[in-house]
């Protein structure tokens, strides 16, 4: 079974993978646009907090974006600058994103009650904090003003750290 966020999962579920790799909310992922790519950086403004974000396009995110940008649009297809497009070359809406994520989760054999699209954001923050060894890196990626909010995301994902009684 592919892990959520693994290379195999990302190739299976491009749309969910963008949420994981960027750590952004589903609504913000749907708004990603090729015009927001500037000098190897994905520039966006979060819809909920209005926080301005700059995400370096490196690693798996670079592979994913390069693959999306290299797709050949048929001559008769609509023109859109969005990165998240369906087979009809139109921007993907909320319901279509949900459907695609549900199908990818089903293919991965993960029960719906154990993992939702919104969990990608918490997983991204947790993985970022773990790999960087610094929760402030996750705070930046998620766009939280307070590290306390990020701590909630990370703690919910991996459980609160505690010590034995003695």
PyMOL commands that set and color helices and strands:
alter all, ss='L'
color gray80, all
select helices_A, chain A and resi 7-12+14-22+26-30+34-36+59-69+94-107+112-114+118-132+135-142+147-158
alter helices_A, ss='H'
color red, helices_A
select strands_A, chain A and resi 37-38+41-45+52-56
alter strands_A, ss='S'
color yellow, strands_A
deselect
rebuild
show_as cartoon
